Amino acid sequence: MEKENDSQVTEFILLGFSTDHVVQVLLFQIFLILYITTLAGNLLLIVAVRYDHRLHNSMYIFLANLSFLDICFTSFIVPKMLVNFVVEKKSISYVGCLVQVYGFLLLGDTECILLAFMAYDRYVAISNPLHYNVIMKTITCVGMISASWLTGSVVSSVDIYLLCQLTFCKFTPIDHFFCEAPSLMELSCNDLSLFNVVVVKLVGSSIFLLVPLSCILYSYGHIILAVLKIRSSRYKAFSTCISHLIIVILFYGTAIIIYTKPQYSGHLSDKLLSVFYTTVTPMLNPIIYSLRNKDVQGAIQHLKRSTMKVLASCSMLNS
């Protein structure tokens, strides 16, 4: 096959899940519902935290930032995927593909680190509750969030720079539903250098997947031990910890499988694994972490009552 410089490749074709029209319509409906649910749940949490002063502490600042990340994270992928379900030519421009990869890496790397900081926050809150407000000050929380974004920005910029150095075979389709680094690297016409493989796959996977996951499991291990010593409300606290761990393992586990594989295969199983960390966990995060919380539920009810009063006032003025 003829090799073309990446500057001559103006677009890629995304093969997606299936070429069957009926299947594509069904998938469009499913992913549209998932996307709307993700937007609604995460936006509701952000608004609740913003307008209820009782939620102005480190825990809810972390959760609001996680919701913002999830909205941006899934919005880099799902809208384009929905369009490709209903158009005949399922293409993405070369620049658009790189932007999608960069956004995915930036937000994904940032979220991986943020989840580790959130686990530490919960560890301090349960293991050392008397000193929690001293240890986890607002400035400390903001510093952790900033560190997450800064680290994600630096490393994703390095990764996208390395991807831009690759050459691609013209007219080679991407066997995926979005532009992801492993699937894009498989399209390279030249042999990938050891440096690229190590930095993009091994180092990136270790820093942003294995290390944070280890920290989270360590923190939640201590949290569960502390919960077991609690006499009252033990079951509720334990079930909350387990539900958090399930979401974390779902997010990290599926990503680790994809990003530590020697080669992206493009099989349906790989695409389904990608669905979990791109669409499923962003939808479940506000439900598991926040919307089951009594303080958040109270804030939402307060927000609902305030909204109804405003609407009633507007209705009276119009009449």
C-alpha positions in Angstrom: 0.0 0.0 0.0 1.3 3.4 -0.8 2.5 5.5 2.1 1.3 9.0 2.4 2.5 11.7 4.7 0.0 12.6 7.5 -0.3 16.1 6.0 -1.8 14.5 2.8 -4.4 12.5 4.8 -7.3 14.8 5.1 -9.8 12.5 6.7 -10.4 9.0 8.2 -13.4 6.7 7.9 -14.8 5.4 11.2 -16.2 1.9 10.8 -18.2 2.0 14.0 -20.1 -1.0 15.3 -22.1 -2.2 12.3 -23.1 -1.4 8.7 -26.7 -2.7 9.2 -29.1 0.2 9.1 -31.5 -1.2 11.7 -28.7 -1.8 14.1 -27.4 1.7 13.6 -30.8 3.2 14.3 -31.1 1.2 17.5 -27.6 2.2 18.6 -28.4 5.8 17.9 -31.4 5.7 20.2 -29.5 3.9 22.9 -26.5 6.2 22.9 -28.7 9.3 22.6 -30.5 8.2 25.8 -27.2 7.5 27.6 -25.8 10.9 26.5 -28.9 12.9 27.6 -28.9 11.0 30.9 -25.2 11.8 31.4 -25.7 15.5 30.7 -28.8 15.8 32.9 -27.3 14.0 35.9 -23.9 15.8 35.8 -25.4 19.2 35.1 -27.9 18.8 38.0 -25.1 18.0 40.4 -23.0 21.0 39.3 -25.9 23.3 39.7 -26.8 21.9 43.1 -23.3 22.3 44.4 -23.0 25.8 43.0 -26.2 27.1 44.5 -26.3 25.3 47.9 -23.8 26.7 50.4 -24.1 23.5 52.5 -22.3 21.7 49.7 -19.4 24.1 49.6 -16.7 21.7 50.9 -13.9 19.6 49.5 -16.0 16.5 48.9 -18.6 18.2 46.7 -16.1 20.5 45.0 -14.3 17.3 43.8 -17.7 15.8 42.7 -18.7 18.9 40.8 -15.3 18.9 39.0 -15.7 15.2 38.2 -19.2 16.0 36.7 -17.7 18.8 34.6 -15.0 16.4 33.4 -17.5 13.7 32.5 -19.7 16.1 30.5 -16.6 17.3 28.5 -15.2 13.8 28.3 -18.3 12.2 26.8 -19.1 15.3 24.6 -15.8 14.8 22.7 -17.0 11.4 21.6 -20.8 10.8 21.6 -22.1 13.7 19.4 -19.8 12.7 16.5 -20.7 9.1 17.0 -24.5 9.9 16.9 -24.0 11.8 13.7 -22.2 8.9 12.1 -25.1 6.6 13.0 -27.4 8.6 10.7 -25.1 9.7 7.8 -23.9 7.6 4.9 -20.3 8.7 5.0 -18.9 8.1 8.4 -15.8 10.2 8.2 -13.9 12.5 10.5 -11.3 15.0 9.3 -7.6 14.5 10.1 -7.6 17.6 12.4 -10.9 16.6 13.9 -9.5 13.2 14.7 -6.4 14.6 16.4 -8.6 17.1 18.4 -10.8 14.2 19.5 -7.7 12.2 20.6 -6.3 15.2 22.5 -9.5 15.9 24.3 -10.0 12.3 25.2 -6.4 12.0 26.6 -6.5 15.3 28.4 -9.9 14.7 30.1 -9.2 11.0 30.6 -5.8 11.5 32.2 -7.1 14.3 34.4 -10.0 12.2 35.6 -7.7 9.3 36.4 -5.7 11.5 38.8 -8.8 13.3 40.2 -10.4 9.9 41.2 -7.2 9.1 43.1 -7.4 12.4 45.0 -11.1 11.8 45.7 -10.3 8.4 47.2 -7.7 10.1 49.4 -10.3 12.7 50.4 -12.7 10.0 51.5 -9.9 8.2 53.3 -9.1 11.3 55.4 -12.8 11.9 56.0 -13.5 8.4 57.4 -10.1 7.6 59.0 -9.4 11.0 60.5 -12.8 12.9 60.7 -11.7 15.2 63.6 -8.9 16.7 61.5 -10.6 16.5 58.1 -11.4 20.2 57.8 -7.8 21.0 58.7 -6.2 18.6 56.3 -8.6 19.0 53.4 -9.0 22.8 53.3 -10.6 24.4 50.2 -7.2 25.6 49.0 -5.9 22.0 49.3 -8.8 20.7 47.3 -8.3 23.4 44.6 -4.6 22.6 44.5 -5.3 18.9 43.9 -7.8 19.7 41.1 -5.3 22.1 39.5 -2.6 19.5 39.7 -4.8 16.9 38.0 -5.6 19.3 35.1 -1.9 20.4 34.8 -0.6 16.9 34.7 -3.2 15.8 32.3 -2.5 18.7 30.0 1.3 18.2 29.9 1.2 14.4 29.3 -1.6 14.6 26.7 0.3 17.3 24.9 3.3 15.0 24.7 1.2 12.1 23.5 -0.5 14.1 20.8 2.8 15.5 19.6 4.1 11.9 19.2 1.0 10.9 17.3 1.4 13.9 15.0 4.9 12.6 14.0 3.4 9.4 12.6 2.6 8.9 8.9 -0.6 7.2 7.8 -1.7 5.1 4.9 -4.2 7.0 2.8 -7.8 5.6 2.8 -7.2 3.3 5.7 -10.3 3.2 7.9 -10.3 3.3 11.7 -12.0 0.2 13.0 -13.6 2.0 15.9 -16.4 4.4 16.7 -14.1 7.3 17.6 -10.5 8.3 17.3 -8.6 6.7 20.1 -4.8 6.6 20.4 -4.3 2.7 20.2 -6.6 2.4 17.1 -5.0 5.4 15.4 -1.4 4.1 16.1 -2.4 0.9 14.3 -2.9 2.9 11.0 0.7 4.1 10.9 2.5 3.1 7.7 5.9 3.3 9.4 7.2 1.1 12.1 6.5 2.6 15.5 9.7 3.4 17.4 10.3 1.9 20.8 10.1 5.4 22.2 6.6 6.0 20.9 5.4 2.7 22.2 6.9 3.2 25.6 5.7 6.7 26.1 2.2 6.5 24.6 1.2 3.0 25.9 3.4 1.7 28.7 4.3 4.9 30.5 0.9 6.5 30.0 -0.9 3.4 31.1 1.3 3.1 34.2 1.1 6.7 35.3 -2.6 7.3 34.6 -4.1 3.9 35.1 -2.1 1.5 37.2 -0.7 4.0 39.7 -4.0 5.9 40.4 -5.9 2.6 40.6 -3.4 1.2 43.1 -3.7 4.4 45.3 -7.5 4.1 45.1 -7.5 0.5 46.1 -5.1 1.2 49.0 -7.3 4.1 50.2 -10.5 2.1 50.0 -8.9 -0.8 51.7 -8.3 1.4 54.7 -11.7 2.9 54.4 -13.4 -0.5 54.4 -11.4 -1.5 57.5 -12.5 1.7 59.2 -16.1 1.1 58.2 -16.0 -2.4 59.7 -15.2 -0.8 63.1 -18.3 1.4 63.0 -21.2 0.0 65.0 -24.1 2.1 63.5 -24.9 2.5 59.8 -22.2 0.0 59.0 -24.1 -1.7 56.2 -25.0 1.6 54.5 -21.4 2.9 54.6 -20.0 -0.5 53.4 -22.5 -0.7 50.5 -21.5 2.9 49.5 -17.8 2.0 49.4 -18.5 -1.1 47.4 -20.6 0.8 44.8 -17.8 3.4 44.5 -15.2 0.6 44.0 -17.4 -1.1 41.3 -17.5 2.1 39.3 -13.8 2.7 39.7 -12.9 -0.8 38.7 -15.3 -0.6 35.7 -13.6 2.6 34.6 -10.0 1.7 35.2 -10.3 -2.0 34.4 -11.7 -1.6 30.9 -9.2 1.2 30.1 -6.3 -0.9 31.3 -7.3 -3.8 29.1 -7.3 -1.6 26.0 -4.2 0.5 26.8 -1.9 -2.3 27.9 -2.7 -4.6 25.0 0.2 -5.1 22.6 -2.1 -4.4 19.7 -5.5 -2.9 19.2 -7.6 -5.6 17.4 -10.8 -3.6 16.4 -12.9 -6.6 17.5 -16.4 -5.9 18.9 -15.1 -6.8 22.4 -12.6 -3.9 22.2 -15.3 -1.5 21.2 -17.6 -2.6 23.9 -14.9 -2.1 26.5 -14.3 1.4 25.2 -18.1 2.1 25.6 -17.8 1.5 29.4 -15.2 4.2 30.1 -16.4 6.6 27.5 -20.2 6.6 28.0 -21.3 4.2 30.8 -19.2 5.4 33.7 -19.7 9.2 33.0 -23.4 8.4 33.2 -23.2 6.4 36.4 -20.7 8.6 38.3 -23.3 11.3 39.5 -25.8 8.6 40.4 -23.3 6.5 42.4 -21.2 9.3 43.9 -23.8 12.0 44.5 -27.4 11.6 43.7 -27.8 8.9 46.3 -26.4 11.3 48.9 -28.9 12.8 51.3 -27.2 16.2 51.3 -27.3 16.3 47.5 -30.9 15.1 47.4 -31.8 17.9 49.9 -30.0 20.5 47.7 -31.8 19.3 44.6 -35.2 19.5 46.4 -34.3 23.0 47.6 -33.3 24.0 44.0 -36.5 22.5 42.7 -38.6 24.5 45.2 -36.7 27.7 44.3 -37.2 27.1 40.6 -40.9 26.6 41.1 -41.2 29.8 43.0 -39.4 31.7 40.3 -41.6 30.2 37.6 -44.7 31.0 39.7 -43.6 34.6 40.1 -42.9 34.9 36.4 -46.3 33.4 35.6 -48.1 36.0 37.9 -46.2 38.9 36.3 -47.1 37.8 32.8 -50.8 37.4 33.8 
